[in-house]
């Protein structure tokens, strides 16, 4: 019973810290987005929104749910963590290469001229995000949501507050947003690895299919369907109405749904 109470206390504490993360993100993101809107065009936001949707969908598919297996597995050995890191590394490299090489094709499919260089630039986020998913999962497994919340807030502040904003006011235009996205992903990864250093490997060992991939695919299939359902509207708006319309739509939608998305993510994580 003492162990159960301890787990309950830790869960409540985790939700409380996620609540701090929620309100901090709401005010921080809203303020920075308003300031960025004054110096960047709707088309700039539209192109980056389209690119990040494709990159995010690709990442959701490519992770194959191994990060969730790390969180939920009843007993977790070093070999499982090492295999998960190797799978994440290889999938991240494969996905980054695929998006980089398919940039022109994706630009044509979205009918969004000028987006190819940003697909190539932000494809690196796939590799960084795949690797960072392992230390984050280990932190979640230990219910260290205070650390996760602070990382999320600080990485957004670094990427968009300290880097994207000055670049935007210096005339970098759409590249300010792209560099801000990459900076946020990179700074988040650095902080996560500083907090939790996982066992690493380049290639997975024996048993990783049954241990990681099969349970991971089951989880990932549901996540993929949910993610597509919540992001397909951006693709339709961008494809049929263009980057300018998507820029207005994505910013309005961000303001409208930010509290709901953050609350849902916080509770489901804990």
C-alpha positions as CSV (number, residue, x, y, z in Angstrom):
1,X,0.0,0.0,0.0
2,X,2.9,2.3,0.7
3,X,4.2,1.6,-2.8
4,X,0.8,2.4,-4.3
5,X,0.5,5.6,-2.4
6,X,4.0,6.6,-3.5
7,X,3.1,5.9,-7.1
8,X,-0.1,7.9,-6.8
9,X,1.8,10.8,-5.2
10,X,4.3,10.8,-8.0
11,X,1.6,10.7,-10.6
12,X,-0.2,13.6,-9.1
13,X,3.1,15.5,-8.9
14,X,3.7,14.7,-12.5
15,X,0.3,16.1,-13.6
16,X,1.0,19.2,-11.5
17,X,4.3,19.8,-13.3
18,X,2.6,19.1,-16.6
19,X,0.1,21.7,-15.7
20,X,2.9,24.2,-15.2
21,X,4.2,23.2,-18.6
22,X,0.7,23.7,-20.1
23,X,0.2,27.2,-18.9
24,X,3.8,28.2,-19.5
25,X,3.5,26.9,-23.1
26,X,0.1,28.7,-23.6
27,X,1.5,32.1,-22.7
28,X,5.0,31.6,-24.1
29,X,3.8,30.3,-27.5
30,X,1.0,32.8,-27.8
31,X,3.3,35.8,-27.1
32,X,6.1,34.6,-29.4
33,X,3.6,33.7,-32.2
34,X,2.0,37.2,-32.0
35,X,5.4,38.9,-32.2
36,X,6.6,36.6,-35.1
37,X,3.3,37.4,-37.0
38,X,4.2,41.0,-37.1
39,X,7.5,40.4,-39.0
40,X,6.7,37.3,-41.1
41,X,4.1,36.7,-43.9
42,X,1.3,34.2,-43.9
43,X,3.0,32.3,-46.6
44,X,6.1,31.8,-44.4
45,X,4.0,30.3,-41.7
46,X,2.1,28.2,-44.3
47,X,5.2,26.6,-45.8
48,X,6.8,25.7,-42.5
49,X,3.4,24.4,-41.2
50,X,3.1,22.1,-44.3
51,X,6.7,20.9,-43.9
52,X,6.5,20.2,-40.2
53,X,3.3,18.2,-40.7
54,X,5.0,15.9,-43.2
55,X,8.0,15.6,-41.0
56,X,5.9,14.9,-37.9
57,X,3.8,12.2,-39.7
58,X,7.0,10.6,-41.0
59,X,8.5,10.6,-37.5
60,X,5.4,9.1,-36.0
61,X,5.5,6.3,-38.5
62,X,9.3,5.8,-38.3
63,X,9.5,5.5,-34.5
64,X,7.4,2.3,-34.7
65,X,6.3,2.8,-31.1
66,X,9.6,1.6,-29.5
67,X,9.7,4.7,-27.2
68,X,6.3,3.6,-25.8
69,X,7.5,0.1,-25.2
70,X,10.4,1.6,-23.1
71,X,7.8,3.5,-21.0
72,X,5.3,0.6,-20.5
73,X,7.5,-2.5,-20.3
74,X,7.1,-4.2,-16.9
75,X,10.8,-5.0,-16.6
76,X,13.4,-3.0,-18.6
77,X,16.9,-4.3,-19.1
78,X,19.9,-2.5,-20.5
79,X,19.8,-4.7,-23.7
80,X,16.3,-3.5,-24.4
81,X,17.3,0.2,-24.1
82,X,20.3,-0.4,-26.3
83,X,18.2,-2.1,-28.9
84,X,15.6,0.7,-28.8
85,X,18.4,3.3,-29.3
86,X,19.8,1.4,-32.3
87,X,16.3,1.0,-33.9
88,X,15.7,4.8,-33.3
89,X,19.1,5.7,-34.8
90,X,18.6,3.5,-37.9
91,X,15.0,4.6,-38.5
92,X,16.0,8.3,-38.0
93,X,18.8,8.0,-40.5
94,X,16.5,6.3,-43.0
95,X,13.7,8.8,-42.6
96,X,16.0,11.8,-42.8
97,X,17.5,10.4,-46.0
98,X,14.0,9.7,-47.4
99,X,12.7,13.2,-46.8
100,X,15.9,14.9,-48.0
101,X,15.8,12.9,-51.3
102,X,12.1,13.3,-51.8
103,X,12.0,17.0,-51.2
104,X,11.2,18.0,-54.8
105,X,8.5,15.3,-55.0
106,X,6.9,16.5,-51.8
107,X,6.9,20.0,-53.0
108,X,5.1,18.9,-56.1
109,X,2.5,16.8,-54.2
110,X,1.7,19.7,-51.9
111,X,1.8,22.1,-54.8
112,X,3.7,24.5,-52.6
113,X,6.5,26.2,-54.6
114,X,9.7,26.9,-52.6
115,X,9.1,24.3,-49.9
116,X,11.8,21.8,-51.1
117,X,14.8,23.5,-49.3
118,X,12.9,23.5,-46.1
119,X,12.0,19.8,-46.4
120,X,15.7,19.1,-46.7
121,X,16.7,21.5,-43.9
122,X,14.2,20.2,-41.4
123,X,14.6,16.5,-42.3
124,X,17.5,16.5,-39.8
125,X,14.8,16.9,-37.1
126,X,13.8,13.3,-37.8
127,X,17.2,12.0,-36.8
128,X,17.5,14.2,-33.7
129,X,14.0,13.6,-32.6
130,X,14.3,9.8,-33.0
131,X,17.4,9.7,-30.8
132,X,15.9,12.0,-28.2
133,X,12.8,9.9,-27.9
134,X,14.8,7.3,-25.9
135,X,16.0,9.5,-23.0
136,X,12.6,11.2,-22.9
137,X,10.9,7.8,-22.6
138,X,13.2,6.8,-19.7
139,X,12.3,10.1,-18.0
140,X,8.6,9.4,-18.5
141,X,9.1,5.8,-17.2
142,X,10.5,7.3,-14.0
143,X,7.7,9.9,-13.8
144,X,10.2,12.7,-14.0
145,X,7.7,15.2,-15.4
146,X,9.3,18.2,-13.7
147,X,12.4,17.7,-15.8
148,X,10.4,17.0,-19.0
149,X,8.3,20.1,-18.4
150,X,11.3,22.4,-17.9
151,X,13.0,20.9,-21.0
152,X,9.9,21.6,-23.1
153,X,9.6,25.2,-21.9
154,X,13.3,26.0,-22.2
155,X,13.7,24.4,-25.7
156,X,10.8,26.4,-27.1
157,X,12.2,29.6,-25.5
158,X,15.6,28.9,-27.0
159,X,14.4,27.9,-30.4
160,X,11.8,30.6,-31.0
161,X,12.4,33.3,-28.3
162,X,16.1,33.5,-28.4
163,X,16.8,32.4,-32.0
164,X,13.8,32.7,-34.3
165,X,12.7,36.2,-33.1
166,X,16.0,38.0,-33.5
167,X,16.5,36.3,-36.9
168,X,13.0,37.4,-38.0
169,X,13.6,41.0,-37.0
170,X,17.0,40.8,-38.8
171,X,15.3,40.1,-42.1
172,X,15.8,36.3,-42.4
173,X,12.2,35.8,-43.2
174,X,11.0,32.2,-43.5
175,X,14.4,30.9,-42.6
176,X,13.9,32.4,-39.1
177,X,11.1,29.9,-38.6
178,X,13.0,27.0,-40.0
179,X,16.1,27.6,-37.9
180,X,13.8,28.1,-34.9
181,X,12.2,24.7,-35.4
182,X,15.6,23.0,-35.7
183,X,17.0,24.9,-32.8
184,X,14.1,23.8,-30.6
185,X,14.5,20.2,-31.5
186,X,18.3,20.2,-31.1
187,X,18.2,22.1,-27.7
188,X,15.5,19.7,-26.4
189,X,17.6,16.7,-27.4
190,X,20.8,18.1,-25.7
191,X,18.9,18.7,-22.5
192,X,17.2,15.3,-22.5
193,X,20.6,13.5,-23.0
194,X,22.1,15.6,-20.3
195,X,19.4,14.5,-17.9
196,X,19.2,10.8,-18.9
197,X,22.1,9.0,-20.7
198,X,20.7,5.8,-22.2
199,X,22.6,2.7,-23.2
200,X,23.6,3.1,-26.8
201,X,24.3,0.8,-29.8
202,X,24.5,1.2,-33.6
203,X,22.8,-2.0,-34.5
204,X,20.1,-3.9,-32.5
205,X,20.9,-7.3,-31.0
206,X,19.0,-10.5,-30.9
207,X,15.4,-10.6,-29.9
208,X,14.6,-7.0,-30.7
209,X,11.7,-7.9,-33.0
210,X,9.7,-9.7,-30.4
211,X,10.9,-7.4,-27.6
212,X,10.4,-4.1,-29.3
213,X,9.0,-4.1,-32.8
214,X,5.9,-6.2,-32.5
215,X,4.5,-4.5,-29.4
216,X,5.7,-1.1,-30.7
217,X,3.8,-1.6,-34.0
218,X,0.6,-2.2,-32.2
219,X,0.9,1.0,-30.3
220,X,2.2,2.9,-33.3
221,X,-0.7,2.0,-35.6
222,X,-3.2,3.7,-33.3
223,X,-0.9,6.8,-33.0
224,X,-0.5,7.0,-36.7
225,X,-4.3,7.0,-37.3
226,X,-4.8,9.6,-34.6
227,X,-2.1,11.8,-35.9
228,X,-3.3,11.7,-39.5
229,X,-6.8,12.4,-38.4
230,X,-5.7,15.6,-36.5
231,X,-3.2,16.8,-39.2
232,X,-4.9,15.9,-42.5
233,X,-6.8,19.2,-42.5
234,X,-3.5,21.1,-42.8
235,X,-2.5,19.1,-45.8
236,X,-5.9,19.6,-47.5
237,X,-5.8,23.4,-46.8
238,X,-2.3,23.7,-48.1
239,X,-2.8,21.6,-51.2
240,X,-6.1,23.1,-52.3
241,X,-5.9,26.7,-51.0
242,X,-2.1,27.4,-51.0
243,X,0.6,28.5,-48.5
244,X,-1.0,31.8,-47.6
245,X,-4.3,30.3,-46.6
246,X,-2.5,27.5,-44.6
247,X,-0.5,30.2,-42.8
248,X,-3.7,31.9,-41.6
249,X,-5.4,28.6,-40.9
250,X,-2.5,27.1,-38.9
251,X,-2.0,30.2,-36.8
252,X,-5.7,30.5,-36.0
253,X,-5.9,26.8,-35.2
254,X,-2.9,26.9,-33.0
255,X,-4.5,29.6,-30.8
256,X,-7.8,27.8,-30.7
257,X,-6.6,24.3,-29.9
258,X,-3.4,25.0,-27.9
259,X,-5.1,24.6,-24.4
260,X,-6.9,21.4,-25.4
261,X,-3.9,19.8,-27.0
262,X,-1.6,20.6,-24.2
263,X,-4.0,19.4,-21.5
264,X,-4.7,16.2,-23.4
265,X,-1.0,15.5,-23.9
266,X,-0.1,16.2,-20.3
267,X,-2.7,13.9,-18.8
268,X,-2.1,11.0,-21.3
269,X,1.6,11.2,-20.8
270,X,1.3,10.7,-17.0
